[in-house]
Amino acid sequence: MVRIALFAVAFLVVSSAQAQVYKCVDSSGKTIYSQDPCPANTKSGTMSRSGPSAPAAPSPDSTADKAAKESGQKDAEAQRKAEACRNARDRLAQYEIGGRLSRINAQGERYYLEDTQVEQEKVQARADIARACN
């Protein structure tokens, strides 16, 4: 019982430490960060912040920030491509192992793939590998 009470208190303390930060840009281009919503005559955006140890508000975009963002996007795209490649290879391996393969139809019923369907799936998996693994 004591553990539950301590857990509840800890949860309340942590959840109360979260705050919303608003990023406001006025007509002259000046950026202001605040906990209050932006006035009507400014462009607004929100940023999440948790606790007092949150990092300082980001500075305006510089060329280094843009390069880091592009690098991050390229890394994310490379990860998606590697994941697609791995999935296609796993599918092909499953089809080549053999055995009875099944699917679930729209009514929730299981049906088994025929040999021609398995061959079509193999062809599709090979095409996916050629596209994703280059």
Secondary structure, 3 states (H helix, E strand, C coil): CHHHHHHHHHHHHHHHCEEEEEEEECCCCCEEEECCCCCCCCEEEEEEEECCCCCCCCCCCCHHHHHHHHHHHHHHHHHHHHHHHHHHHHHHHHHHHCCCCEEECCCCCEEECCHHHHHHHHHHHHHHHHHHCC
